[in-house]
Amino acid sequence: MTNNSPPVANPAGKTSCCVVGGGPAGMVLAYLLAMDGVDVTLLESHADFAREFRGDTFHASSMDLIDDLGLLEKLDPLILSRLNQLAFTTRSGKSLTMAKFSGMKSRFPYVAIVPQAEFLTMLSEEAKSFPSFKIQMQANVQELIEEGGEIVGVHYKKNDQVHELRADLVVAADGRASRLRKKAGIELITEAPPMDVLWFRLPHRTGDDEQKDGVEIRIGSGTMMVLLGRGDYWQCGFIVLKGAYHDIRGAGLGKFHQEIKELLPVFLHDRIKEIDDWKKIAVLAVQVGRVNKWHRPGFLLIGDAAHVMSPIGGVGINYAIQDAVAAYNYLSHPLSSGSVTDENLAAVQKRREWPTKVIQGIQTMAQKRIVKAALQTNEEFTFPLPLRIISKLPLLNKLPAWVLAYGVRHETIEKRKS
């Protein structure tokens, strides 16, 4: 037990797998393990799953999983829109389609926009039908319990009382600022991408010429914006150079209105005044990083806790889900038999580390060659030659869509009990 462990009011809880964090990685892993009859307890620190501007781009890999689990009918009513492409538009009207999902040979040739909170709520309710699934909301993990160099459980606080939960395996899926990662002494090695994103909403009105067919990235004079329709509102992401928010705020809302007006379609101009308070703008300080080692005896990191993704491509939620599927495939049987080894945990990292490095490398290249280049010039932006070539050659222009849709290694459910 850790030396500074708090007094425990309710000791002796036991589970096969304790999953900390009810985001996509943690919830999907808990669901899959419970489906297989593995005793799993999910600890979520918040009272619900609602967060502002959580990632909600469900690519084909995630949609395939939902379909394979027989939950597509449950998910379908939650889908706000289906995006068929990712395209860039410059201030002079030049356009370039980076990824066209509608051309893929897939059951789901699109990106589904699904509110993450509603997806997590749906999946948690479905998981409750499995006798081996337990969930504790507002359960704030305080400490890891370590004995003989092995993590054997956690102490968590709920209703002002500290509870002890012993587990054969503790899985940290508690996000990019993972508290458990720090408690386990595992370092996140980060880099600072050249951008931050200011997210805000504009109301949708009847008659809007809505971009239902895709995500549009609009490039102006040293400015960029991501724009997509979400049913009853428009989601806008104003991309700025790293650390520029302080100066933007200092210049005042009027100046900010002018800058976003240059990027927004004309039919949205009369709605800019809706942004009448800085509180209506959420600042995403973009960070990219990963840990060198995802595991310790009795302990595993997955999702954002193991690798922090850039928002470029909207792949974060999908890589988190892919991690969960891989962890299930490698760990379900060992957990069932109570024999999880460090080699089992290392196999999960080996399976998922390479795809993570590849996609982060692609994101880094895009950040430098497109985002940074566009934000540092007031001249008309010129798309890099490789991007222009890829977009025009039929055999190559399918590749970006496939990589975004399925990643460089597609995980599917492999191991299930009869």
Buried (B, 14 or more C-beta within 10 A) or exposed (E): BEEEBEEBEEEEBEBBBBBBBBBBBBBBBBBBBBBBBBBBBBBBBEEEBEBEBBBBBBBBBBBBBBBEBEBBEBBEEBBBBBBBBBBBBBBEEEEBBBBBBBBBEBEBBBBBBBBBBBBBBBBBEBBEEBEBBBBBBBBBBBBBBBEEEEBBBBBBBBEEEBBBBBBBBBBBBBBBEBBBBEBBEBEBEEEEBBBBBBBBBBEBEEEBEBBEBBBBBBBBBBBBBBBBBBEEBBBBBBBBBBEBBEEBBEEEBEEBBEBBEEBBBEEBEEBBEBBEEBEEBBBBEBBBBBBEBBBBBBBBBBBBBBBBBBBBBBBBBBBBBBBBBBBBBBBBBBBBEEEBEBEBBBBBBEBBBEBBEBBBEBBBEBBEBBBBBBBEEEEEBEBEEEBEEBBEEEEEBBEBBBBBBBBEBBBEBEEEEE
